[in-house]
């Protein structure tokens, strides 16, 4: 299934930033997928307050890949990329 993303979402700063994060994770050799409430809200046509990215990278690998990260729940694998 191919999902078309509306122009309003494709041009939002939050989406473009999240896309850049996902692309950098992918370029580092890991998988990256949009997940969680963002995907639900996208399918329902609603706006979302944040974008979650699921990856097979370990939190330590995310910290090495990005300059600014916050380990929110590192033992659960949750990192915020700033």
PDB file of N, CA, C and O in Angstrom, chain B, residues numbered from 101:
ATOM      1  N   UNK B 101       0.843  -1.175   0.000  1.00  0.00           N
ATOM      2  CA  UNK B 101       0.000   0.000   0.000  1.00  0.00           C
ATOM      3  C   UNK B 101       0.891   1.242   0.000  1.00  0.00           C
ATOM      4  O   UNK B 101       1.805   1.360   0.816  1.00  0.00           O
ATOM      5  N   UNK B 102       0.621   2.144  -0.902  1.00  0.00           N
ATOM      6  CA  UNK B 102       1.363   3.400  -0.963  1.00  0.00           C
ATOM      7  C   UNK B 102       0.476   4.488  -0.381  1.00  0.00           C
ATOM      8  O   UNK B 102      -0.686   4.626  -0.762  1.00  0.00           O
ATOM      9  N   UNK B 103       1.036   5.259   0.547  1.00  0.00           N
ATOM     10  CA  UNK B 103       0.277   6.313   1.196  1.00  0.00           C
ATOM     11  C   UNK B 103       0.727   7.657   0.665  1.00  0.00           C
ATOM     12  O   UNK B 103       1.898   8.014   0.784  1.00  0.00           O
ATOM     13  N   UNK B 104      -0.180   8.391   0.090  1.00  0.00           N
ATOM     14  CA  UNK B 104       0.119   9.745  -0.375  1.00  0.00           C
ATOM     15  C   UNK B 104      -0.010  10.696   0.805  1.00  0.00           C
ATOM     16  O   UNK B 104      -1.019  10.685   1.510  1.00  0.00           O
ATOM     17  N   UNK B 105       0.997  11.507   1.017  1.00  0.00           N
ATOM     18  CA  UNK B 105       0.975  12.479   2.105  1.00  0.00           C
ATOM     19  C   UNK B 105       0.622  13.835   1.518  1.00  0.00           C
ATOM     20  O   UNK B 105       1.239  14.281   0.551  1.00  0.00           O
ATOM     21  N   UNK B 106      -0.368  14.485   2.102  1.00  0.00           N
ATOM     22  CA  UNK B 106      -0.828  15.774   1.597  1.00  0.00           C
ATOM     23  C   UNK B 106       0.256  16.838   1.635  1.00  0.00           C
ATOM     24  O   UNK B 106       1.185  16.765   2.439  1.00  0.00           O
ATOM     25  N   UNK B 107       0.130  17.826   0.758  1.00  0.00           N
ATOM     26  CA  UNK B 107       1.112  18.901   0.676  1.00  0.00           C
ATOM     27  C   UNK B 107       1.274  19.644   1.989  1.00  0.00           C
ATOM     28  O   UNK B 107       2.382  20.063   2.323  1.00  0.00           O
ATOM     29  N   UNK B 108       0.204  19.816   2.735  1.00  0.00           N
ATOM     30  CA  UNK B 108       0.282  20.531   4.005  1.00  0.00           C
ATOM     31  C   UNK B 108       1.220  19.811   4.972  1.00  0.00           C
ATOM     32  O   UNK B 108       1.983  20.457   5.690  1.00  0.00           O
ATOM     33  N   UNK B 109       1.169  18.497   4.993  1.00  0.00           N
ATOM     34  CA  UNK B 109       2.042  17.726   5.876  1.00  0.00           C
ATOM     35  C   UNK B 109       3.461  17.708   5.324  1.00  0.00           C
ATOM     36  O   UNK B 109       4.417  17.871   6.081  1.00  0.00           O
ATOM     37  N   UNK B 110       3.613  17.512   4.007  1.00  0.00           N
ATOM     38  CA  UNK B 110       4.939  17.412   3.410  1.00  0.00           C
ATOM     39  C   UNK B 110       5.747  18.694   3.575  1.00  0.00           C
ATOM     40  O   UNK B 110       6.977  18.645   3.555  1.00  0.00           O
ATOM     41  N   UNK B 111       5.098  19.824   3.736  1.00  0.00           N
ATOM     42  CA  UNK B 111       5.824  21.088   3.843  1.00  0.00           C
ATOM     43  C   UNK B 111       5.919  21.595   5.279  1.00  0.00           C
ATOM     44  O   UNK B 111       6.514  22.646   5.515  1.00  0.00           O
ATOM     45  N   UNK B 112       5.351  20.878   6.241  1.00  0.00           N
ATOM     46  CA  UNK B 112       5.429  21.339   7.622  1.00  0.00           C
ATOM     47  C   UNK B 112       6.854  21.170   8.137  1.00  0.00           C
ATOM     48  O   UNK B 112       7.534  20.200   7.803  1.00  0.00           O
ATOM     49  N   UNK B 113       7.294  22.118   8.947  1.00  0.00           N
ATOM     50  CA  UNK B 113       8.640  22.074   9.504  1.00  0.00           C
ATOM     51  C   UNK B 113       8.874  20.830  10.328  1.00  0.00           C
ATOM     52  O   UNK B 113       9.944  20.227  10.260  1.00  0.00           O
ATOM     53  N   UNK B 114       7.872  20.439  11.111  1.00  0.00           N
ATOM     54  CA  UNK B 114       8.011  19.259  11.954  1.00  0.00           C
ATOM     55  C   UNK B 114       8.216  18.006  11.090  1.00  0.00           C
ATOM     56  O   UNK B 114       9.082  17.183  11.387  1.00  0.00           O
ATOM     57  N   UNK B 115       7.428  17.864  10.034  1.00  0.00           N
ATOM     58  CA  UNK B 115       7.569  16.692   9.166  1.00  0.00           C
ATOM     59  C   UNK B 115       8.928  16.689   8.476  1.00  0.00           C
ATOM     60  O   UNK B 115       9.587  15.651   8.414  1.00  0.00           O
ATOM     61  N   UNK B 116       9.352  17.838   7.956  1.00  0.00           N
ATOM     62  CA  UNK B 116      10.637  17.904   7.264  1.00  0.00           C
ATOM     63  C   UNK B 116      11.794  17.592   8.210  1.00  0.00           C
ATOM     64  O   UNK B 116      12.761  16.942   7.811  1.00  0.00           O
ATOM     65  N   UNK B 117      11.704  18.050   9.456  1.00  0.00           N
ATOM     66  CA  UNK B 117      12.736  17.736  10.447  1.00  0.00           C
ATOM     67  C   UNK B 117      12.758  16.238  10.756  1.00  0.00           C
ATOM     68  O   UNK B 117      13.824  15.626  10.821  1.00  0.00           O
ATOM     69  N   UNK B 118      11.575  15.656  10.944  1.00  0.00           N
ATOM     70  CA  UNK B 118      11.492  14.217  11.229  1.00  0.00           C
ATOM     71  C   UNK B 118      11.987  13.400  10.047  1.00  0.00           C
ATOM     72  O   UNK B 118      12.642  12.373  10.229  1.00  0.00           O
ATOM     73  N   UNK B 119      11.680  13.848   8.846  1.00  0.00           N
ATOM     74  CA  UNK B 119      12.147  13.151   7.656  1.00  0.00           C
ATOM     75  C   UNK B 119      13.673  13.184   7.588  1.00  0.00           C
ATOM     76  O   UNK B 119      14.299  12.186   7.230  1.00  0.00           O
ATOM     77  N   UNK B 120      14.276  14.328   7.930  1.00  0.00           N
ATOM     78  CA  UNK B 120      15.737  14.440   7.944  1.00  0.00           C
ATOM     79  C   UNK B 120      16.342  13.491   8.984  1.00  0.00           C
ATOM     80  O   UNK B 120      17.383  12.882   8.735  1.00  0.00           O
ATOM     81  N   UNK B 121      15.700  13.363  10.138  1.00  0.00           N
ATOM     82  CA  UNK B 121      16.173  12.438  11.177  1.00  0.00           C
ATOM     83  C   UNK B 121      16.092  11.001  10.659  1.00  0.00           C
ATOM     84  O   UNK B 121      17.049  10.239  10.793  1.00  0.00           O
ATOM     85  N   UNK B 122      14.963  10.634  10.072  1.00  0.00           N
ATOM     86  CA  UNK B 122      14.792   9.278   9.543  1.00  0.00           C
ATOM     87  C   UNK B 122      15.810   8.983   8.452  1.00  0.00           C
ATOM     88  O   UNK B 122      16.357   7.882   8.396  1.00  0.00           O
ATOM     89  N   UNK B 123      16.069   9.954   7.586  1.00  0.00           N
ATOM     90  CA  UNK B 123      17.043   9.759   6.508  1.00  0.00           C
ATOM     91  C   UNK B 123      18.452   9.591   7.064  1.00  0.00           C
ATOM     92  O   UNK B 123      19.224   8.787   6.544  1.00  0.00           O
ATOM     93  N   UNK B 124      18.802  10.339   8.118  1.00  0.00           N
ATOM     94  CA  UNK B 124      20.132  10.216   8.720  1.00  0.00           C
ATOM     95  C   UNK B 124      20.292   8.859   9.409  1.00  0.00           C
ATOM     96  O   UNK B 124      21.359   8.249   9.347  1.00  0.00           O
ATOM     97  N   UNK B 125      19.234   8.394  10.061  1.00  0.00           N
ATOM     98  CA  UNK B 125      19.267   7.057  10.678  1.00  0.00           C
ATOM     99  C   UNK B 125      19.480   6.006   9.591  1.00  0.00           C
ATOM    100  O   UNK B 125      20.299   5.100   9.744  1.00  0.00           O
ATOM    101  N   UNK B 126      18.746   6.132   8.509  1.00  0.00           N
ATOM    102  CA  UNK B 126      18.863   5.198   7.393  1.00  0.00           C
ATOM    103  C   UNK B 126      20.260   5.249   6.775  1.00  0.00           C
ATOM    104  O   UNK B 126      20.835   4.209   6.456  1.00  0.00           O
ATOM    105  N   UNK B 127      20.801   6.444   6.606  1.00  0.00           N
ATOM    106  CA  UNK B 127      22.139   6.601   6.035  1.00  0.00           C
ATOM    107  C   UNK B 127      23.211   5.979   6.927  1.00  0.00           C
ATOM    108  O   UNK B 127      24.269   5.576   6.445  1.00  0.00           O
ATOM    109  N   UNK B 128      22.934   5.903   8.229  1.00  0.00           N
ATOM    110  CA  UNK B 128      23.869   5.280   9.175  1.00  0.00           C
ATOM    111  C   UNK B 128      23.758   3.757   9.151  1.00  0.00           C
ATOM    112  O   UNK B 128      24.490   3.070   9.865  1.00  0.00           O
ATOM    113  N   UNK B 129      22.848   3.227   8.335  1.00  0.00           N
ATOM    114  CA  UNK B 129      22.735   1.782   8.168  1.00  0.00           C
ATOM    115  C   UNK B 129      21.631   1.121   8.974  1.00  0.00           C
ATOM    116  O   UNK B 129      21.600  -0.103   9.098  1.00  0.00           O
ATOM    117  N   UNK B 130      20.730   1.916   9.520  1.00  0.00           N
ATOM    118  CA  UNK B 130      19.647   1.369  10.338  1.00  0.00           C
ATOM    119  C   UNK B 130      18.304   1.585   9.645  1.00  0.00           C
ATOM    120  O   UNK B 130      18.190   2.390   8.722  1.00  0.00           O
ATOM    121  N   UNK B 131      17.305   0.862  10.100  1.00  0.00           N
ATOM    122  CA  UNK B 131      15.942   1.056   9.601  1.00  0.00           C
ATOM    123  C   UNK B 131      15.290   2.190  10.373  1.00  0.00           C
ATOM    124  O   UNK B 131      15.589   2.403  11.548  1.00  0.00           O
ATOM    125  N   UNK B 132      14.405   2.911   9.717  1.00  0.00           N
ATOM    126  CA  UNK B 132      13.681   3.999  10.373  1.00  0.00           C
ATOM    127  C   UNK B 132      12.278   4.076   9.786  1.00  0.00           C
ATOM    128  O   UNK B 132      12.102   4.135   8.569  1.00  0.00           O
ATOM    129  N   UNK B 133      11.274   4.076  10.679  1.00  0.00           N
ATOM    130  CA  UNK B 133       9.876   4.111  10.265  1.00  0.00           C
ATOM    131  C   UNK B 133       9.120   5.118  11.116  1.00  0.00           C
ATOM    132  O   UNK B 133       9.323   5.186  12.329  1.00  0.00           O
ATOM    133  N   UNK B 134       8.251   5.897  10.488  1.00  0.00           N
ATOM    134  CA  UNK B 134       7.345   6.737  11.269  1.00  0.00           C
ATOM    135  C   UNK B 134       6.385   5.802  11.991  1.00  0.00           C
ATOM    136  O   UNK B 134       5.931   4.808  11.425  1.00  0.00           O
ATOM    137  N   UNK B 135       6.077   6.126  13.247  1.00  0.00           N
ATOM    138  CA  UNK B 135       5.279   5.223  14.066  1.00  0.00           C
ATOM    139  C   UNK B 135       4.371   6.010  15.008  1.00  0.00           C
ATOM    140  O   UNK B 135       4.441   7.236  15.090  1.00  0.00           O
ATOM    141  N   UNK B 136       3.531   5.281  15.705  1.00  0.00           N
ATOM    142  CA  UNK B 136       2.744   5.855  16.792  1.00  0.00           C
ATOM    143  C   UNK B 136       1.639   6.796  16.367  1.00  0.00           C
ATOM    144  O   UNK B 136       1.016   6.641  15.316  1.00  0.00           O
ATOM    145  N   UNK B 137       1.420   7.778  17.225  1.00  0.00           N
ATOM    146  CA  UNK B 137       0.308   8.710  17.043  1.00  0.00           C
ATOM    147  C   UNK B 137       0.372   9.510  15.760  1.00  0.00           C
ATOM    148  O   UNK B 137      -0.666   9.869  15.206  1.00  0.00           O
ATOM    149  N   UNK B 138       1.581   9.799  15.273  1.00  0.00           N
ATOM    150  CA  UNK B 138       1.695  10.544  14.024  1.00  0.00           C
ATOM    151  C   UNK B 138       1.043   9.784  12.874  1.00  0.00           C
ATOM    152  O   UNK B 138       0.313  10.364  12.071  1.00  0.00           O
ATOM    153  N   UNK B 139       1.312   8.493  12.802  1.00  0.00           N
ATOM    154  CA  UNK B 139       0.742   7.674  11.725  1.00  0.00           C
ATOM    155  C   UNK B 139      -0.774   7.611  11.868  1.00  0.00           C
ATOM    156  O   UNK B 139      -1.502   7.756  10.886  1.00  0.00           O
ATOM    157  N   UNK B 140      -1.247   7.393  13.094  1.00  0.00           N
ATOM    158  CA  UNK B 140      -2.701   7.372  13.339  1.00  0.00           C
ATOM    159  C   UNK B 140      -3.330   8.691  12.914  1.00  0.00           C
ATOM    160  O   UNK B 140      -4.326   8.708  12.190  1.00  0.00           O
ATOM    161  N   UNK B 141      -2.742   9.800  13.371  1.00  0.00           N
ATOM    162  CA  UNK B 141      -3.295  11.112  13.052  1.00  0.00           C
ATOM    163  C   UNK B 141      -3.246  11.397  11.555  1.00  0.00           C
ATOM    164  O   UNK B 141      -4.166  12.004  11.008  1.00  0.00           O
ATOM    165  N   UNK B 142      -2.180  10.962  10.893  1.00  0.00           N
ATOM    166  CA  UNK B 142      -2.065  11.137   9.451  1.00  0.00           C
ATOM    167  C   UNK B 142      -3.198  10.416   8.735  1.00  0.00           C
ATOM    168  O   UNK B 142      -3.824  10.970   7.831  1.00  0.00           O
ATOM    169  N   UNK B 143      -3.458   9.177   9.143  1.00  0.00           N
ATOM    170  CA  UNK B 143      -4.522   8.393   8.514  1.00  0.00           C
ATOM    171  C   UNK B 143      -5.907   8.970   8.785  1.00  0.00           C
ATOM    172  O   UNK B 143      -6.808   8.850   7.955  1.00  0.00           O
ATOM    173  N   UNK B 144      -6.072   9.596   9.946  1.00  0.00           N
ATOM    174  CA  UNK B 144      -7.359  10.200  10.297  1.00  0.00           C
ATOM    175  C   UNK B 144      -7.496  11.633   9.791  1.00  0.00           C
ATOM    176  O   UNK B 144      -8.571  12.225   9.891  1.00  0.00           O
ATOM    177  N   UNK B 145      -6.419  12.191   9.250  1.00  0.00           N
ATOM    178  CA  UNK B 145      -6.457  13.561   8.752  1.00  0.00           C
ATOM    179  C   UNK B 145      -6.317  14.597   9.848  1.00  0.00           C
ATOM    180  O   UNK B 145      -6.690  15.754   9.655  1.00  0.00           O
ATOM    181  N   UNK B 146      -5.785  14.201  10.997  1.00  0.00           N
ATOM    182  CA  UNK B 146      -5.604  15.124  12.120  1.00  0.00           C
ATOM    183  C   UNK B 146      -4.159  15.596  12.191  1.00  0.00           C
ATOM    184  O   UNK B 146      -3.264  14.977  11.616  1.00  0.00           O
ATOM    185  N   UNK B 147      -3.941  16.698  12.900  1.00  0.00           N
ATOM    186  CA  UNK B 147      -2.580  17.156  13.131  1.00  0.00           C
ATOM    187  C   UNK B 147      -2.001  16.404  14.325  1.00  0.00           C
ATOM    188  O   UNK B 147      -2.733  15.877  15.162  1.00  0.00           O
ATOM    189  N   UNK B 148      -0.686  16.366  14.383  1.00  0.00           N
ATOM    190  CA  UNK B 148      -0.012  15.631  15.446  1.00  0.00           C
ATOM    191  C   UNK B 148       0.982  16.542  16.138  1.00  0.00           C
ATOM    192  O   UNK B 148       1.564  17.423  15.507  1.00  0.00           O
ATOM    193  N   UNK B 149       1.181  16.335  17.438  1.00  0.00           N
ATOM    194  CA  UNK B 149       2.079  17.175  18.207  1.00  0.00           C
ATOM    195  C   UNK B 149       3.530  16.764  18.135  1.00  0.00           C
ATOM    196  O   UNK B 149       4.420  17.564  18.426  1.00  0.00           O
ATOM    197  N   UNK B 150       3.781  15.517  17.746  1.00  0.00           N
ATOM    198  CA  UNK B 150       5.154  15.050  17.599  1.00  0.00           C
ATOM    199  C   UNK B 150       5.170  13.890  16.615  1.00  0.00           C
ATOM    200  O   UNK B 150       4.123  13.385  16.209  1.00  0.00           O
ATOM    201  N   UNK B 151       6.371  13.480  16.240  1.00  0.00           N
ATOM    202  CA  UNK B 151       6.516  12.368  15.304  1.00  0.00           C
ATOM    203  C   UNK B 151       7.479  11.361  15.910  1.00  0.00           C
ATOM    204  O   UNK B 151       8.630  11.683  16.205  1.00  0.00           O
ATOM    205  N   UNK B 152       6.999  10.143  16.092  1.00  0.00           N
ATOM    206  CA  UNK B 152       7.827   9.063  16.608  1.00  0.00           C
ATOM    207  C   UNK B 152       8.454   8.314  15.439  1.00  0.00           C
ATOM    208  O   UNK B 152       7.822   8.094  14.406  1.00  0.00           O
ATOM    209  N   UNK B 153       9.717   7.926  15.629  1.00  0.00           N
ATOM    210  CA  UNK B 153      10.420   7.127  14.622  1.00  0.00           C
ATOM    211  C   UNK B 153      10.897   5.855  15.296  1.00  0.00           C
ATOM    212  O   UNK B 153      11.646   5.900  16.271  1.00  0.00           O
ATOM    213  N   UNK B 154      10.460   4.725  14.773  1.00  0.00           N
ATOM    214  CA  UNK B 154      10.912   3.426  15.272  1.00  0.00           C
ATOM    215  C   UNK B 154      12.151   3.033  14.468  1.00  0.00           C
ATOM    216  O   UNK B 154      12.198   3.219  13.252  1.00  0.00           O
ATOM    217  N   UNK B 155      13.150   2.491  15.159  1.00  0.00           N
ATOM    218  CA  UNK B 155      14.390   2.106  14.501  1.00  0.00           C
ATOM    219  C   UNK B 155      14.999   0.886  15.184  1.00  0.00           C
ATOM    220  O   UNK B 155      14.691   0.573  16.334  1.00  0.00           O
ATOM    221  N   UNK B 156      15.861   0.215  14.453  1.00  0.00           N
ATOM    222  CA  UNK B 156      16.591  -0.896  15.044  1.00  0.00           C
ATOM    223  C   UNK B 156      17.932  -0.439  15.633  1.00  0.00           C
ATOM    224  O   UNK B 156      18.706  -1.260  16.123  1.00  0.00           O
ATOM    225  N   UNK B 157      18.201   0.854  15.586  1.00  0.00           N
ATOM    226  CA  UNK B 157      19.426   1.395  16.186  1.00  0.00           C
ATOM    227  C   UNK B 157      19.289   1.419  17.708  1.00  0.00           C
ATOM    228  O   UNK B 157      18.226   1.746  18.237  1.00  0.00           O
ATOM    229  N   UNK B 158      20.353   1.075  18.398  1.00  0.00           N
ATOM    230  CA  UNK B 158      20.391   1.144  19.857  1.00  0.00           C
ATOM    231  C   UNK B 158      20.474   2.625  20.264  1.00  0.00           C
ATOM    232  O   UNK B 158      21.029   3.433  19.519  1.00  0.00           O
ATOM    233  N   UNK B 159      19.931   2.987  21.431  1.00  0.00           N
ATOM    234  CA  UNK B 159      20.009   4.389  21.871  1.00  0.00           C
ATOM    235  C   UNK B 159      21.425   4.968  21.819  1.00  0.00           C
ATOM    236  O   UNK B 159      21.597   6.139  21.481  1.00  0.00           O
ATOM    237  N   UNK B 160      22.433   4.167  22.146  1.00  0.00           N
ATOM    238  CA  UNK B 160      23.813   4.660  22.085  1.00  0.00           C
ATOM    239  C   UNK B 160      24.220   4.989  20.651  1.00  0.00           C
ATOM    240  O   UNK B 160      25.010   5.905  20.422  1.00  0.00           O
ATOM    241  N   UNK B 161      23.678   4.236  19.678  1.00  0.00           N
ATOM    242  CA  UNK B 161      23.979   4.512  18.275  1.00  0.00           C
ATOM    243  C   UNK B 161      23.277   5.783  17.816  1.00  0.00           C
ATOM    244  O   UNK B 161      23.815   6.526  16.995  1.00  0.00           O
ATOM    245  N   UNK B 162      22.080   6.041  18.338  1.00  0.00           N
ATOM    246  CA  UNK B 162      21.383   7.294  18.022  1.00  0.00           C
ATOM    247  C   UNK B 162      22.173   8.470  18.593  1.00  0.00           C
ATOM    248  O   UNK B 162      22.333   9.495  17.931  1.00  0.00           O
ATOM    249  N   UNK B 163      22.661   8.321  19.810  1.00  0.00           N
ATOM    250  CA  UNK B 163      23.448   9.386  20.440  1.00  0.00           C
ATOM    251  C   UNK B 163      24.721   9.678  19.653  1.00  0.00           C
ATOM    252  O   UNK B 163      25.152  10.829  19.584  1.00  0.00           O
ATOM    253  N   UNK B 164      25.326   8.658  19.061  1.00  0.00           N
ATOM    254  CA  UNK B 164      26.528   8.860  18.250  1.00  0.00           C
ATOM    255  C   UNK B 164      26.207   9.475  16.891  1.00  0.00           C
ATOM    256  O   UNK B 164      27.040  10.172  16.312  1.00  0.00           O
ATOM    257  N   UNK B 165      25.005   9.222  16.382  1.00  0.00           N
ATOM    258  CA  UNK B 165      24.612   9.691  15.062  1.00  0.00           C
ATOM    259  C   UNK B 165      24.202  11.163  15.073  1.00  0.00           C
ATOM    260  O   UNK B 165      24.387  11.872  14.084  1.00  0.00           O
ATOM    261  N   UNK B 166      23.643  11.617  16.198  1.00  0.00           N
ATOM    262  CA  UNK B 166      23.135  12.987  16.293  1.00  0.00           C
ATOM    263  C   UNK B 166      23.873  13.768  17.374  1.00  0.00           C
ATOM    264  O   UNK B 166      24.269  13.215  18.400  1.00  0.00           O
ATOM    265  N   UNK B 167      24.048  15.038  17.130  1.00  0.00           N
ATOM    266  CA  UNK B 167      24.778  15.904  18.055  1.00  0.00           C
ATOM    267  C   UNK B 167      24.007  16.157  19.340  1.00  0.00           C
ATOM    268  O   UNK B 167      24.582  16.163  20.428  1.00  0.00           O
ATOM    269  N   UNK B 168      22.701  16.367  19.209  1.00  0.00           N
ATOM    270  CA  UNK B 168      21.882  16.729  20.369  1.00  0.00           C
ATOM    271  C   UNK B 168      20.770  15.711  20.577  1.00  0.00           C
ATOM    272  O   UNK B 168      19.815  15.647  19.802  1.00  0.00           O
ATOM    273  N   UNK B 169      20.906  14.918  21.631  1.00  0.00           N
ATOM    274  CA  UNK B 169      19.886  13.931  21.979  1.00  0.00           C
ATOM    275  C   UNK B 169      19.596  14.011  23.472  1.00  0.00           C
ATOM    276  O   UNK B 169      20.416  14.485  24.259  1.00  0.00           O
ATOM    277  N   UNK B 170      18.416  13.537  23.842  1.00  0.00           N
ATOM    278  CA  UNK B 170      18.019  13.471  25.246  1.00  0.00           C
ATOM    279  C   UNK B 170      17.539  12.047  25.513  1.00  0.00           C
ATOM    280  O   UNK B 170      16.590  11.589  24.877  1.00  0.00           O
ATOM    281  N   UNK B 171      18.184  11.338  26.447  1.00  0.00           N
ATOM    282  CA  UNK B 171      17.731   9.982  26.774  1.00  0.00           C
ATOM    283  C   UNK B 171      16.536  10.023  27.713  1.00  0.00           C
ATOM    284  O   UNK B 171      16.698  10.090  28.932  1.00  0.00           O
ATOM    285  N   UNK B 172      15.336   9.984  27.146  1.00  0.00           N
ATOM    286  CA  UNK B 172      14.106  10.089  27.932  1.00  0.00           C
ATOM    287  C   UNK B 172      13.824   8.791  28.678  1.00  0.00           C
ATOM    288  O   UNK B 172      13.524   8.807  29.872  1.00  0.00           O
ATOM    289  N   UNK B 173      13.918   7.720  28.003  1.00  0.00           N
ATOM    290  CA  UNK B 173      13.690   6.403  28.583  1.00  0.00           C
ATOM    291  C   UNK B 173      14.646   5.450  27.924  1.00  0.00           C
ATOM    292  O   UNK B 173      14.236   4.474  27.296  1.00  0.00           O
ATOM    293  N   UNK B 174      15.936   5.735  28.067  1.00  0.00           N
ATOM    294  CA  UNK B 174      16.953   4.993  27.335  1.00  0.00           C
ATOM    295  C   UNK B 174      16.851   3.489  27.567  1.00  0.00           C
ATOM    296  O   UNK B 174      17.087   2.710  26.643  1.00  0.00           O
ATOM    297  N   UNK B 175      16.505   3.066  28.779  1.00  0.00           N
ATOM    298  CA  UNK B 175      16.391   1.631  29.040  1.00  0.00           C
ATOM    299  C   UNK B 175      15.226   1.010  28.280  1.00  0.00           C
ATOM    300  O   UNK B 175      15.184  -0.206  28.093  1.00  0.00           O
ATOM    301  N   UNK B 176      14.267   1.851  27.833  1.00  0.00           N
ATOM    302  CA  UNK B 176      13.183   1.378  26.967  1.00  0.00           C
ATOM    303  C   UNK B 176      13.504   1.624  25.495  1.00  0.00           C
ATOM    304  O   UNK B 176      12.759   1.209  24.607  1.00  0.00           O
ATOM    305  N   UNK B 177      14.623   2.306  25.249  1.00  0.00           N
ATOM    306  CA  UNK B 177      15.012   2.610  23.873  1.00  0.00           C
ATOM    307  C   UNK B 177      14.459   3.928  23.366  1.00  0.00           C
ATOM    308  O   UNK B 177      14.391   4.135  22.155  1.00  0.00           O
ATOM    309  N   UNK B 178      14.060   4.832  24.266  1.00  0.00           N
ATOM    310  CA  UNK B 178      13.454   6.099  23.857  1.00  0.00           C
ATOM    311  C   UNK B 178      14.479   7.221  23.947  1.00  0.00           C
ATOM    312  O   UNK B 178      15.043   7.490  25.008  1.00  0.00           O
ATOM    313  N   UNK B 179      14.707   7.869  22.803  1.00  0.00           N
ATOM    314  CA  UNK B 179      15.616   9.008  22.727  1.00  0.00           C
ATOM    315  C   UNK B 179      14.897  10.143  22.010  1.00  0.00           C
ATOM    316  O   UNK B 179      14.121   9.903  21.086  1.00  0.00           O
ATOM    317  N   UNK B 180      15.148  11.352  22.423  1.00  0.00           N
ATOM    318  CA  UNK B 180      14.654  12.516  21.688  1.00  0.00           C
ATOM    319  C   UNK B 180      15.832  13.093  20.921  1.00  0.00           C
ATOM    320  O   UNK B 180      16.896  13.333  21.491  1.00  0.00           O
ATOM    321  N   UNK B 181      15.637  13.314  19.631  1.00  0.00           N
ATOM    322  CA  UNK B 181      16.640  13.963  18.812  1.00  0.00           C
ATOM    323  C   UNK B 181      16.207  15.409  18.640  1.00  0.00           C
ATOM    324  O   UNK B 181      15.109  15.689  18.158  1.00  0.00           O
ATOM    325  N   UNK B 182      17.084  16.323  19.040  1.00  0.00           N
ATOM    326  CA  UNK B 182      16.777  17.757  18.942  1.00  0.00           C
ATOM    327  C   UNK B 182      17.296  18.324  17.632  1.00  0.00           C
ATOM    328  O   UNK B 182      17.134  19.515  17.367  1.00  0.00           O
TER     329      UNK B 182
END
